[in-house]
């Protein structure tokens, strides 16, 4: 997922994606604690995807605030 794809989505879609990513991050942390994790790099990917979604949400909020 890249930022360009995220900017094309609505804020509601982004919030939903953020929720899904946080759930996946929780599951990965649980797998890591139990030693059942297969792809350790996925934790890093999820963390960065969460940051991307939050960044785009903040950009959209700032743009909406400056228009008002």
Predicted model as a PDB file, atoms N, CA, C, CB and O in Angstrom, pLDDT in the B-factor column:
MODEL        1                                                                  
ATOM      1  N   UNK A   1       0.860  -1.172   0.000  1.00 82.00           N  
ATOM      2  CA  UNK A   1       0.000   0.000   0.000  1.00 82.00           C  
ATOM      3  C   UNK A   1       0.906   1.233   0.000  1.00 82.00           C  
ATOM      4  CB  UNK A   1      -0.979  -0.001   1.237  1.00 82.00           C  
ATOM      5  O   UNK A   1       1.896   1.293   0.728  1.00 82.00           O  
ATOM      6  N   UNK A   2       0.548   2.207  -0.825  1.00 90.00           N  
ATOM      7  CA  UNK A   2       1.333   3.432  -0.838  1.00 90.00           C  
ATOM      8  C   UNK A   2       0.426   4.634  -0.544  1.00 90.00           C  
ATOM      9  CB  UNK A   2       2.051   3.606  -2.201  1.00 90.00           C  
ATOM     10  O   UNK A   2      -0.800   4.526  -0.562  1.00 90.00           O  
ATOM     11  N   UNK A   3       1.043   5.749  -0.281  1.00 90.00           N  
ATOM     12  CA  UNK A   3       0.300   6.940   0.132  1.00 90.00           C  
ATOM     13  C   UNK A   3      -0.616   7.445  -0.978  1.00 90.00           C  
ATOM     14  CB  UNK A   3       1.265   8.044   0.548  1.00 90.00           C  
ATOM     15  O   UNK A   3      -1.676   8.005  -0.698  1.00 90.00           O  
ATOM     16  N   UNK A   4      -0.223   7.254  -2.214  1.00 93.00           N  
ATOM     17  CA  UNK A   4      -1.047   7.722  -3.334  1.00 93.00           C  
ATOM     18  C   UNK A   4      -2.387   6.994  -3.351  1.00 93.00           C  
ATOM     19  CB  UNK A   4      -0.311   7.516  -4.677  1.00 93.00           C  
ATOM     20  O   UNK A   4      -3.426   7.613  -3.579  1.00 93.00           O  
ATOM     21  N   UNK A   5      -2.371   5.692  -3.114  1.00 95.00           N  
ATOM     22  CA  UNK A   5      -3.613   4.921  -3.043  1.00 95.00           C  
ATOM     23  C   UNK A   5      -4.478   5.397  -1.885  1.00 95.00           C  
ATOM     24  CB  UNK A   5      -3.310   3.423  -2.896  1.00 95.00           C  
ATOM     25  O   UNK A   5      -5.701   5.472  -2.002  1.00 95.00           O  
ATOM     26  N   UNK A   6      -3.844   5.713  -0.781  1.00 95.00           N  
ATOM     27  CA  UNK A   6      -4.588   6.138   0.408  1.00 95.00           C  
ATOM     28  C   UNK A   6      -5.234   7.500   0.205  1.00 95.00           C  
ATOM     29  CB  UNK A   6      -3.667   6.179   1.623  1.00 95.00           C  
ATOM     30  O   UNK A   6      -6.339   7.741   0.690  1.00 95.00           O  
ATOM     31  N   UNK A   7      -4.561   8.384  -0.503  1.00 96.00           N  
ATOM     32  CA  UNK A   7      -5.112   9.731  -0.704  1.00 96.00           C  
ATOM     33  C   UNK A   7      -6.378   9.706  -1.555  1.00 96.00           C  
ATOM     34  CB  UNK A   7      -4.069  10.634  -1.360  1.00 96.00           C  
ATOM     35  O   UNK A   7      -7.182  10.636  -1.500  1.00 96.00           O  
ATOM     36  N   UNK A   8      -6.557   8.647  -2.340  1.00 96.00           N  
ATOM     37  CA  UNK A   8      -7.744   8.524  -3.176  1.00 96.00           C  
ATOM     38  C   UNK A   8      -8.958   8.031  -2.389  1.00 96.00           C  
ATOM     39  CB  UNK A   8      -7.464   7.584  -4.331  1.00 96.00           C  
ATOM     40  O   UNK A   8     -10.079   8.077  -2.894  1.00 96.00           O  
ATOM     41  N   UNK A   9      -8.751   7.566  -1.175  1.00 96.00           N  
ATOM     42  CA  UNK A   9      -9.846   7.017  -0.373  1.00 96.00           C  
ATOM     43  C   UNK A   9     -10.475   8.101   0.495  1.00 96.00           C  
ATOM     44  CB  UNK A   9      -9.345   5.859   0.506  1.00 96.00           C  
ATOM     45  O   UNK A   9      -9.867   9.134   0.779  1.00 96.00           O  
ATOM     46  N   UNK A  10     -11.716   7.831   0.908  1.00 96.00           N  
ATOM     47  CA  UNK A  10     -12.425   8.771   1.777  1.00 96.00           C  
ATOM     48  C   UNK A  10     -11.938   8.602   3.219  1.00 96.00           C  
ATOM     49  CB  UNK A  10     -13.966   8.554   1.687  1.00 96.00           C  
ATOM     50  O   UNK A  10     -11.351   7.575   3.559  1.00 96.00           O  
ATOM     51  N   UNK A  11     -12.179   9.600   4.061  1.00 96.00           N  
ATOM     52  CA  UNK A  11     -11.777   9.482   5.467  1.00 96.00           C  
ATOM     53  C   UNK A  11     -12.414   8.279   6.179  1.00 96.00           C  
ATOM     54  CB  UNK A  11     -12.140  10.755   6.206  1.00 96.00           C  
ATOM     55  O   UNK A  11     -11.783   7.657   7.033  1.00 96.00           O  
ATOM     56  N   UNK A  12     -13.655   7.957   5.827  1.00 97.00           N  
ATOM     57  CA  UNK A  12     -14.296   6.796   6.445  1.00 97.00           C  
ATOM     58  C   UNK A  12     -13.592   5.499   6.057  1.00 97.00           C  
ATOM     59  CB  UNK A  12     -15.771   6.730   6.045  1.00 97.00           C  
ATOM     60  O   UNK A  12     -13.400   4.615   6.892  1.00 97.00           O  
ATOM     61  N   UNK A  13     -13.215   5.393   4.801  1.00 97.00           N  
ATOM     62  CA  UNK A  13     -12.490   4.204   4.350  1.00 97.00           C  
ATOM     63  C   UNK A  13     -11.132   4.111   5.045  1.00 97.00           C  
ATOM     64  CB  UNK A  13     -12.307   4.230   2.816  1.00 97.00           C  
ATOM     65  O   UNK A  13     -10.679   3.022   5.398  1.00 97.00           O  
ATOM     66  N   UNK A  14     -10.492   5.256   5.235  1.00 97.00           N  
ATOM     67  CA  UNK A  14      -9.193   5.270   5.897  1.00 97.00           C  
ATOM     68  C   UNK A  14      -9.315   4.850   7.358  1.00 97.00           C  
ATOM     69  CB  UNK A  14      -8.564   6.659   5.799  1.00 97.00           C  
ATOM     70  O   UNK A  14      -8.469   4.117   7.870  1.00 97.00           O  
ATOM     71  N   UNK A  15     -10.367   5.315   8.029  1.00 98.00           N  
ATOM     72  CA  UNK A  15     -10.565   4.920   9.426  1.00 98.00           C  
ATOM     73  C   UNK A  15     -10.814   3.414   9.533  1.00 98.00           C  
ATOM     74  CB  UNK A  15     -11.744   5.700  10.045  1.00 98.00           C  
ATOM     75  O   UNK A  15     -10.331   2.758  10.456  1.00 98.00           O  
ATOM     76  N   UNK A  16     -11.565   2.885   8.585  1.00 98.00           N  
ATOM     77  CA  UNK A  16     -11.828   1.444   8.575  1.00 98.00           C  
ATOM     78  C   UNK A  16     -10.532   0.666   8.345  1.00 98.00           C  
ATOM     79  CB  UNK A  16     -12.866   1.089   7.485  1.00 98.00           C  
ATOM     80  O   UNK A  16     -10.287  -0.351   8.994  1.00 98.00           O  
ATOM     81  N   UNK A  17      -9.713   1.149   7.426  1.00 98.00           N  
ATOM     82  CA  UNK A  17      -8.424   0.511   7.145  1.00 98.00           C  
ATOM     83  C   UNK A  17      -7.520   0.581   8.367  1.00 98.00           C  
ATOM     84  CB  UNK A  17      -7.738   1.178   5.935  1.00 98.00           C  
ATOM     85  O   UNK A  17      -6.806  -0.374   8.671  1.00 98.00           O  
ATOM     86  N   UNK A  18      -7.550   1.706   9.067  1.00 98.00           N  
ATOM     87  CA  UNK A  18      -6.744   1.861  10.271  1.00 98.00           C  
ATOM     88  C   UNK A  18      -7.167   0.847  11.333  1.00 98.00           C  
ATOM     89  CB  UNK A  18      -6.866   3.294  10.819  1.00 98.00           C  
ATOM     90  O   UNK A  18      -6.321   0.242  11.990  1.00 98.00           O  
ATOM     91  N   UNK A  19      -8.465   0.665  11.498  1.00 98.00           N  
ATOM     92  CA  UNK A  19      -8.975  -0.312  12.455  1.00 98.00           C  
ATOM     93  C   UNK A  19      -8.503  -1.716  12.096  1.00 98.00           C  
ATOM     94  CB  UNK A  19     -10.507  -0.265  12.509  1.00 98.00           C  
ATOM     95  O   UNK A  19      -8.070  -2.473  12.965  1.00 98.00           O  
ATOM     96  N   UNK A  20      -8.588  -2.058  10.821  1.00 98.00           N  
ATOM     97  CA  UNK A  20      -8.145  -3.384  10.370  1.00 98.00           C  
ATOM     98  C   UNK A  20      -6.653  -3.591  10.614  1.00 98.00           C  
ATOM     99  CB  UNK A  20      -8.456  -3.571   8.881  1.00 98.00           C  
ATOM    100  O   UNK A  20      -6.227  -4.661  11.049  1.00 98.00           O  
ATOM    101  N   UNK A  21      -5.868  -2.560  10.332  1.00 98.00           N  
ATOM    102  CA  UNK A  21      -4.431  -2.668  10.544  1.00 98.00           C  
ATOM    103  C   UNK A  21      -4.087  -2.824  12.019  1.00 98.00           C  
ATOM    104  CB  UNK A  21      -3.727  -1.452   9.976  1.00 98.00           C  
ATOM    105  O   UNK A  21      -3.186  -3.586  12.371  1.00 98.00           O  
ATOM    106  N   UNK A  22      -4.796  -2.111  12.877  1.00 98.00           N  
ATOM    107  CA  UNK A  22      -4.535  -2.226  14.315  1.00 98.00           C  
ATOM    108  C   UNK A  22      -4.913  -3.610  14.831  1.00 98.00           C  
ATOM    109  CB  UNK A  22      -5.308  -1.148  15.088  1.00 98.00           C  
ATOM    110  O   UNK A  22      -4.239  -4.149  15.709  1.00 98.00           O  
ATOM    111  N   UNK A  23      -5.985  -4.188  14.295  1.00 98.00           N  
ATOM    112  CA  UNK A  23      -6.362  -5.548  14.684  1.00 98.00           C  
ATOM    113  C   UNK A  23      -5.286  -6.534  14.243  1.00 98.00           C  
ATOM    114  CB  UNK A  23      -7.730  -5.934  14.074  1.00 98.00           C  
ATOM    115  O   UNK A  23      -4.916  -7.441  14.989  1.00 98.00           O  
ATOM    116  N   UNK A  24      -4.789  -6.347  13.021  1.00 97.00           N  
ATOM    117  CA  UNK A  24      -3.742  -7.235  12.534  1.00 97.00           C  
ATOM    118  C   UNK A  24      -2.467  -7.084  13.362  1.00 97.00           C  
ATOM    119  CB  UNK A  24      -3.451  -6.954  11.059  1.00 97.00           C  
ATOM    120  O   UNK A  24      -1.791  -8.074  13.644  1.00 97.00           O  
ATOM    121  N   UNK A  25      -2.140  -5.864  13.749  1.00 97.00           N  
ATOM    122  CA  UNK A  25      -0.961  -5.631  14.585  1.00 97.00           C  
ATOM    123  C   UNK A  25      -1.112  -6.332  15.935  1.00 97.00           C  
ATOM    124  CB  UNK A  25      -0.734  -4.118  14.792  1.00 97.00           C  
ATOM    125  O   UNK A  25      -0.158  -6.913  16.451  1.00 97.00           O  
ATOM    126  N   UNK A  26      -2.304  -6.272  16.492  1.00 97.00           N  
ATOM    127  CA  UNK A  26      -2.561  -6.961  17.762  1.00 97.00           C  
ATOM    128  C   UNK A  26      -2.345  -8.461  17.606  1.00 97.00           C  
ATOM    129  CB  UNK A  26      -3.998  -6.677  18.257  1.00 97.00           C  
ATOM    130  O   UNK A  26      -1.698  -9.097  18.438  1.00 97.00           O  
ATOM    131  N   UNK A  27      -2.897  -9.020  16.528  1.00 97.00           N  
ATOM    132  CA  UNK A  27      -2.745 -10.459  16.294  1.00 97.00           C  
ATOM    133  C   UNK A  27      -1.279 -10.847  16.092  1.00 97.00           C  
ATOM    134  CB  UNK A  27      -3.567 -10.886  15.076  1.00 97.00           C  
ATOM    135  O   UNK A  27      -0.841 -11.904  16.547  1.00 97.00           O  
ATOM    136  N   UNK A  28      -0.537  -9.996  15.415  1.00 96.00           N  
ATOM    137  CA  UNK A  28       0.881 -10.282  15.207  1.00 96.00           C  
ATOM    138  C   UNK A  28       1.661 -10.220  16.517  1.00 96.00           C  
ATOM    139  CB  UNK A  28       1.475  -9.300  14.199  1.00 96.00           C  
ATOM    140  O   UNK A  28       2.552 -11.036  16.750  1.00 96.00           O  
ATOM    141  N   UNK A  29       1.329  -9.258  17.367  1.00 96.00           N  
ATOM    142  CA  UNK A  29       1.996  -9.191  18.675  1.00 96.00           C  
ATOM    143  C   UNK A  29       1.686 -10.445  19.492  1.00 96.00           C  
ATOM    144  CB  UNK A  29       1.557  -7.922  19.451  1.00 96.00           C  
ATOM    145  O   UNK A  29       2.555 -10.970  20.187  1.00 96.00           O  
ATOM    146  N   UNK A  30       0.451 -10.916  19.405  1.00 95.00           N  
ATOM    147  CA  UNK A  30       0.061 -12.133  20.110  1.00 95.00           C  
ATOM    148  C   UNK A  30       0.851 -13.326  19.574  1.00 95.00           C  
ATOM    149  CB  UNK A  30      -1.459 -12.382  19.969  1.00 95.00           C  
ATOM    150  O   UNK A  30       1.346 -14.142  20.351  1.00 95.00           O  
ATOM    151  N   UNK A  31       0.969 -13.431  18.248  1.00 96.00           N  
ATOM    152  CA  UNK A  31       1.739 -14.520  17.650  1.00 96.00           C  
ATOM    153  C   UNK A  31       3.203 -14.444  18.051  1.00 96.00           C  
ATOM    154  CB  UNK A  31       1.611 -14.491  16.131  1.00 96.00           C  
ATOM    155  O   UNK A  31       3.844 -15.468  18.290  1.00 96.00           O  
ATOM    156  N   UNK A  32       3.723 -13.241  18.121  1.00 95.00           N  
ATOM    157  CA  UNK A  32       5.121 -13.059  18.487  1.00 95.00           C  
ATOM    158  C   UNK A  32       5.360 -13.512  19.930  1.00 95.00           C  
ATOM    159  CB  UNK A  32       5.536 -11.585  18.310  1.00 95.00           C  
ATOM    160  O   UNK A  32       6.382 -14.127  20.234  1.00 95.00           O  
ATOM    161  N   UNK A  33       4.420 -13.208  20.800  1.00 95.00           N  
ATOM    162  CA  UNK A  33       4.562 -13.587  22.206  1.00 95.00           C  
ATOM    163  C   UNK A  33       4.491 -15.099  22.390  1.00 95.00           C  
ATOM    164  CB  UNK A  33       3.482 -12.912  23.045  1.00 95.00           C  
ATOM    165  O   UNK A  33       5.150 -15.650  23.272  1.00 95.00           O  
ATOM    166  N   UNK A  34       3.699 -15.767  21.564  1.00 95.00           N  
ATOM    167  CA  UNK A  34       3.562 -17.215  21.694  1.00 95.00           C  
ATOM    168  C   UNK A  34       4.592 -17.976  20.870  1.00 95.00           C  
ATOM    169  CB  UNK A  34       2.174 -17.637  21.284  1.00 95.00           C  
ATOM    170  O   UNK A  34       4.692 -19.199  20.976  1.00 95.00           O  
ATOM    171  N   UNK A  35       5.355 -17.264  20.051  1.00 94.00           N  
ATOM    172  CA  UNK A  35       6.375 -17.900  19.238  1.00 94.00           C  
ATOM    173  C   UNK A  35       5.837 -18.540  17.967  1.00 94.00           C  
ATOM    174  CB  UNK A  35       7.079 -18.925  20.044  1.00 94.00           C  
ATOM    175  O   UNK A  35       6.521 -19.356  17.351  1.00 94.00           O  
ATOM    176  N   UNK A  36       4.628 -18.185  17.568  1.00 94.00           N  
ATOM    177  CA  UNK A  36       4.008 -18.784  16.394  1.00 94.00           C  
ATOM    178  C   UNK A  36       4.156 -17.922  15.143  1.00 94.00           C  
ATOM    179  CB  UNK A  36       2.550 -19.038  16.662  1.00 94.00           C  
ATOM    180  O   UNK A  36       3.561 -18.225  14.109  1.00 94.00           O  
ATOM    181  N   UNK A  37       4.936 -16.862  15.229  1.00 92.00           N  
ATOM    182  CA  UNK A  37       5.044 -15.937  14.101  1.00 92.00           C  
ATOM    183  C   UNK A  37       5.952 -16.501  13.023  1.00 92.00           C  
ATOM    184  CB  UNK A  37       5.566 -14.576  14.567  1.00 92.00           C  
ATOM    185  O   UNK A  37       7.048 -16.984  13.306  1.00 92.00           O  
ATOM    186  N   UNK A  38       5.479 -16.434  11.774  1.00 92.00           N  
ATOM    187  CA  UNK A  38       6.268 -16.925  10.653  1.00 92.00           C  
ATOM    188  C   UNK A  38       6.999 -15.792   9.945  1.00 92.00           C  
ATOM    189  CB  UNK A  38       5.378 -17.663   9.670  1.00 92.00           C  
ATOM    190  O   UNK A  38       8.172 -15.936   9.600  1.00 92.00           O  
ATOM    191  N   UNK A  39       6.320 -14.664   9.724  1.00 93.00           N  
ATOM    192  CA  UNK A  39       6.901 -13.556   8.975  1.00 93.00           C  
ATOM    193  C   UNK A  39       7.102 -12.371   9.918  1.00 93.00           C  
ATOM    194  CB  UNK A  39       5.997 -13.159   7.769  1.00 93.00           C  
ATOM    195  O   UNK A  39       6.177 -11.593  10.150  1.00 93.00           O  
ATOM    196  N   UNK A  40       8.294 -12.240  10.450  1.00 93.00           N  
ATOM    197  CA  UNK A  40       8.559 -11.171  11.417  1.00 93.00           C  
ATOM    198  C   UNK A  40       8.589  -9.794  10.771  1.00 93.00           C  
ATOM    199  CB  UNK A  40       9.872 -11.426  12.120  1.00 93.00           C  
ATOM    200  O   UNK A  40       8.365  -8.792  11.450  1.00 93.00           O  
ATOM    201  N   UNK A  41       8.859  -9.728   9.483  1.00 96.00           N  
ATOM    202  CA  UNK A  41       8.912  -8.440   8.782  1.00 96.00           C  
ATOM    203  C   UNK A  41       7.521  -7.816   8.668  1.00 96.00           C  
ATOM    204  CB  UNK A  41       9.525  -8.618   7.381  1.00 96.00           C  
ATOM    205  O   UNK A  41       7.396  -6.610   8.458  1.00 96.00           O  
ATOM    206  N   UNK A  42       6.484  -8.629   8.805  1.00 97.00           N  
ATOM    207  CA  UNK A  42       5.115  -8.122   8.668  1.00 97.00           C  
ATOM    208  C   UNK A  42       4.799  -7.101   9.762  1.00 97.00           C  
ATOM    209  CB  UNK A  42       4.103  -9.284   8.720  1.00 97.00           C  
ATOM    210  O   UNK A  42       4.018  -6.178   9.528  1.00 97.00           O  
ATOM    211  N   UNK A  43       5.387  -7.247  10.945  1.00 96.00           N  
ATOM    212  CA  UNK A  43       5.165  -6.301  12.038  1.00 96.00           C  
ATOM    213  C   UNK A  43       5.602  -4.906  11.602  1.00 96.00           C  
ATOM    214  CB  UNK A  43       5.931  -6.741  13.314  1.00 96.00           C  
ATOM    215  O   UNK A  43       4.894  -3.924  11.825  1.00 96.00           O  
ATOM    216  N   UNK A  44       6.751  -4.834  10.992  1.00 97.00           N  
ATOM    217  CA  UNK A  44       7.278  -3.548  10.525  1.00 97.00           C  
ATOM    218  C   UNK A  44       6.389  -2.959   9.435  1.00 97.00           C  
ATOM    219  CB  UNK A  44       8.716  -3.713  10.002  1.00 97.00           C  
ATOM    220  O   UNK A  44       6.118  -1.758   9.434  1.00 97.00           O  
ATOM    221  N   UNK A  45       5.934  -3.800   8.508  1.00 97.00           N  
ATOM    222  CA  UNK A  45       5.060  -3.334   7.430  1.00 97.00           C  
ATOM    223  C   UNK A  45       3.762  -2.760   7.986  1.00 97.00           C  
ATOM    224  CB  UNK A  45       4.755  -4.478   6.456  1.00 97.00           C  
ATOM    225  O   UNK A  45       3.311  -1.699   7.553  1.00 97.00           O  
ATOM    226  N   UNK A  46       3.168  -3.452   8.934  1.00 98.00           N  
ATOM    227  CA  UNK A  46       1.905  -3.001   9.519  1.00 98.00           C  
ATOM    228  C   UNK A  46       2.108  -1.685  10.245  1.00 98.00           C  
ATOM    229  CB  UNK A  46       1.335  -4.060  10.482  1.00 98.00           C  
ATOM    230  O   UNK A  46       1.298  -0.767  10.113  1.00 98.00           O  
ATOM    231  N   UNK A  47       3.186  -1.589  11.011  1.00 97.00           N  
ATOM    232  CA  UNK A  47       3.453  -0.353  11.754  1.00 97.00           C  
ATOM    233  C   UNK A  47       3.604   0.830  10.802  1.00 97.00           C  
ATOM    234  CB  UNK A  47       4.721  -0.504  12.616  1.00 97.00           C  
ATOM    235  O   UNK A  47       3.104   1.919  11.085  1.00 97.00           O  
ATOM    236  N   UNK A  48       4.277   0.632   9.698  1.00 97.00           N  
ATOM    237  CA  UNK A  48       4.457   1.709   8.721  1.00 97.00           C  
ATOM    238  C   UNK A  48       3.162   2.032   7.982  1.00 97.00           C  
ATOM    239  CB  UNK A  48       5.540   1.331   7.719  1.00 97.00           C  
ATOM    240  O   UNK A  48       2.897   3.192   7.665  1.00 97.00           O  
ATOM    241  N   UNK A  49       2.358   1.007   7.708  1.00 98.00           N  
ATOM    242  CA  UNK A  49       1.066   1.248   7.062  1.00 98.00           C  
ATOM    243  C   UNK A  49       0.146   2.052   7.972  1.00 98.00           C  
ATOM    244  CB  UNK A  49       0.400  -0.081   6.679  1.00 98.00           C  
ATOM    245  O   UNK A  49      -0.586   2.924   7.505  1.00 98.00           O  
ATOM    246  N   UNK A  50       0.181   1.761   9.272  1.00 98.00           N  
ATOM    247  CA  UNK A  50      -0.617   2.532  10.230  1.00 98.00           C  
ATOM    248  C   UNK A  50      -0.176   3.992  10.198  1.00 98.00           C  
ATOM    249  CB  UNK A  50      -0.479   1.950  11.669  1.00 98.00           C  
ATOM    250  O   UNK A  50      -1.009   4.899  10.197  1.00 98.00           O  
ATOM    251  N   UNK A  51       1.114   4.210  10.172  1.00 98.00           N  
ATOM    252  CA  UNK A  51       1.634   5.577  10.131  1.00 98.00           C  
ATOM    253  C   UNK A  51       1.206   6.290   8.843  1.00 98.00           C  
ATOM    254  CB  UNK A  51       3.169   5.568  10.249  1.00 98.00           C  
ATOM    255  O   UNK A  51       0.862   7.472   8.872  1.00 98.00           O  
ATOM    256  N   UNK A  52       1.228   5.578   7.726  1.00 97.00           N  
ATOM    257  CA  UNK A  52       0.799   6.176   6.459  1.00 97.00           C  
ATOM    258  C   UNK A  52      -0.667   6.589   6.506  1.00 97.00           C  
ATOM    259  CB  UNK A  52       1.028   5.200   5.307  1.00 97.00           C  
ATOM    260  O   UNK A  52      -1.026   7.689   6.086  1.00 97.00           O  
ATOM    261  N   UNK A  53      -1.506   5.698   7.019  1.00 98.00           N  
ATOM    262  CA  UNK A  53      -2.941   5.995   7.092  1.00 98.00           C  
ATOM    263  C   UNK A  53      -3.183   7.191   7.999  1.00 98.00           C  
ATOM    264  CB  UNK A  53      -3.732   4.770   7.601  1.00 98.00           C  
ATOM    265  O   UNK A  53      -3.967   8.079   7.663  1.00 98.00           O  
ATOM    266  N   UNK A  54      -2.516   7.219   9.141  1.00 98.00           N  
ATOM    267  CA  UNK A  54      -2.686   8.344  10.061  1.00 98.00           C  
ATOM    268  C   UNK A  54      -2.219   9.651   9.427  1.00 98.00           C  
ATOM    269  CB  UNK A  54      -1.919   8.089  11.363  1.00 98.00           C  
ATOM    270  O   UNK A  54      -2.848  10.692   9.616  1.00 98.00           O  
ATOM    271  N   UNK A  55      -1.130   9.604   8.685  1.00 97.00           N  
ATOM    272  CA  UNK A  55      -0.612  10.796   8.023  1.00 97.00           C  
ATOM    273  C   UNK A  55      -1.612  11.336   7.010  1.00 97.00           C  
ATOM    274  CB  UNK A  55       0.719  10.490   7.336  1.00 97.00           C  
ATOM    275  O   UNK A  55      -1.870  12.539   6.966  1.00 97.00           O  
ATOM    276  N   UNK A  56      -2.171  10.451   6.199  1.00 97.00           N  
ATOM    277  CA  UNK A  56      -3.131  10.884   5.188  1.00 97.00           C  
ATOM    278  C   UNK A  56      -4.397  11.426   5.851  1.00 97.00           C  
ATOM    279  CB  UNK A  56      -3.478   9.720   4.239  1.00 97.00           C  
ATOM    280  O   UNK A  56      -4.964  12.417   5.390  1.00 97.00           O  
ATOM    281  N   UNK A  57      -4.841  10.778   6.932  1.00 97.00           N  
ATOM    282  CA  UNK A  57      -6.015  11.282   7.659  1.00 97.00           C  
ATOM    283  C   UNK A  57      -5.756  12.682   8.200  1.00 97.00           C  
ATOM    284  CB  UNK A  57      -6.388  10.330   8.813  1.00 97.00           C  
ATOM    285  O   UNK A  57      -6.619  13.554   8.111  1.00 97.00           O  
ATOM    286  N   UNK A  58      -4.577  12.896   8.756  1.00 97.00           N  
ATOM    287  CA  UNK A  58      -4.235  14.224   9.276  1.00 97.00           C  
ATOM    288  C   UNK A  58      -4.138  15.255   8.156  1.00 97.00           C  
ATOM    289  CB  UNK A  58      -2.914  14.168  10.045  1.00 97.00           C  
ATOM    290  O   UNK A  58      -4.535  16.405   8.340  1.00 97.00           O  
ATOM    291  N   UNK A  59      -3.621  14.859   7.012  1.00 96.00           N  
ATOM    292  CA  UNK A  59      -3.552  15.780   5.867  1.00 96.00           C  
ATOM    293  C   UNK A  59      -4.959  16.189   5.429  1.00 96.00           C  
ATOM    294  CB  UNK A  59      -2.791  15.125   4.682  1.00 96.00           C  
ATOM    295  O   UNK A  59      -5.217  17.362   5.159  1.00 96.00           O  
ATOM    296  N   UNK A  60      -5.862  15.216   5.363  1.00 96.00           N  
ATOM    297  CA  UNK A  60      -7.233  15.511   4.952  1.00 96.00           C  
ATOM    298  C   UNK A  60      -7.927  16.396   5.978  1.00 96.00           C  
ATOM    299  CB  UNK A  60      -8.025  14.214   4.752  1.00 96.00           C  
ATOM    300  O   UNK A  60      -8.688  17.290   5.607  1.00 96.00           O  
ATOM    301  N   UNK A  61      -7.677  16.161   7.260  1.00 96.00           N  
ATOM    302  CA  UNK A  61      -8.283  16.990   8.300  1.00 96.00           C  
ATOM    303  C   UNK A  61      -7.751  18.418   8.237  1.00 96.00           C  
ATOM    304  CB  UNK A  61      -8.021  16.389   9.687  1.00 96.00           C  
ATOM    305  O   UNK A  61      -8.511  19.371   8.408  1.00 96.00           O  
ATOM    306  N   UNK A  62      -6.458  18.571   7.994  1.00 96.00           N  
ATOM    307  CA  UNK A  62      -5.867  19.908   7.897  1.00 96.00           C  
ATOM    308  C   UNK A  62      -6.393  20.636   6.672  1.00 96.00           C  
ATOM    309  CB  UNK A  62      -4.335  19.822   7.843  1.00 96.00           C  
ATOM    310  O   UNK A  62      -6.641  21.840   6.724  1.00 96.00           O  
ATOM    311  N   UNK A  63      -6.565  19.911   5.564  1.00 94.00           N  
ATOM    312  CA  UNK A  63      -7.104  20.540   4.355  1.00 94.00           C  
ATOM    313  C   UNK A  63      -8.545  20.996   4.572  1.00 94.00           C  
ATOM    314  CB  UNK A  63      -7.032  19.567   3.166  1.00 94.00           C  
ATOM    315  O   UNK A  63      -8.937  22.070   4.116  1.00 94.00           O  
ATOM    316  N   UNK A  64      -9.327  20.178   5.265  1.00 93.00           N  
ATOM    317  CA  UNK A  64     -10.717  20.544   5.537  1.00 93.00           C  
ATOM    318  C   UNK A  64     -10.794  21.734   6.487  1.00 93.00           C  
ATOM    319  CB  UNK A  64     -11.479  19.350   6.127  1.00 93.00           C  
ATOM    320  O   UNK A  64     -11.675  22.583   6.351  1.00 93.00           O  
ATOM    321  N   UNK A  65      -9.878  21.799   7.443  1.00 94.00           N  
ATOM    322  CA  UNK A  65      -9.870  22.902   8.397  1.00 94.00           C  
ATOM    323  C   UNK A  65      -9.459  24.205   7.717  1.00 94.00           C  
ATOM    324  CB  UNK A  65      -8.926  22.592   9.565  1.00 94.00           C  
ATOM    325  O   UNK A  65      -9.977  25.271   8.048  1.00 94.00           O  
ATOM    326  N   UNK A  66      -8.535  24.121   6.773  1.00 93.00           N  
ATOM    327  CA  UNK A  66      -8.079  25.343   6.109  1.00 93.00           C  
ATOM    328  C   UNK A  66      -9.132  25.872   5.130  1.00 93.00           C  
ATOM    329  CB  UNK A  66      -6.759  25.083   5.370  1.00 93.00           C  
ATOM    330  O   UNK A  66      -9.168  27.067   4.836  1.00 93.00           O  
ATOM    331  N   UNK A  67      -9.984  24.977   4.631  1.00 90.00           N  
ATOM    332  CA  UNK A  67     -11.049  25.418   3.730  1.00 90.00           C  
ATOM    333  C   UNK A  67     -12.167  26.099   4.472  1.00 90.00           C  
ATOM    334  CB  UNK A  67     -11.598  24.253   2.954  1.00 90.00           C  
ATOM    335  O   UNK A  67     -12.851  26.965   3.926  1.00 90.00           O  
ATOM    336  N   UNK A  68     -12.356  25.711   5.712  1.00 80.00           N  
ATOM    337  CA  UNK A  68     -13.488  26.265   6.490  1.00 80.00           C  
ATOM    338  C   UNK A  68     -13.191  27.611   7.091  1.00 80.00           C  
ATOM    339  CB  UNK A  68     -13.874  25.320   7.591  1.00 80.00           C  
ATOM    340  O   UNK A  68     -14.045  28.188   7.764  1.00 80.00           O  
TER     341      UNK A  68                                                      
ENDMDL                                                                          
END                                                                             
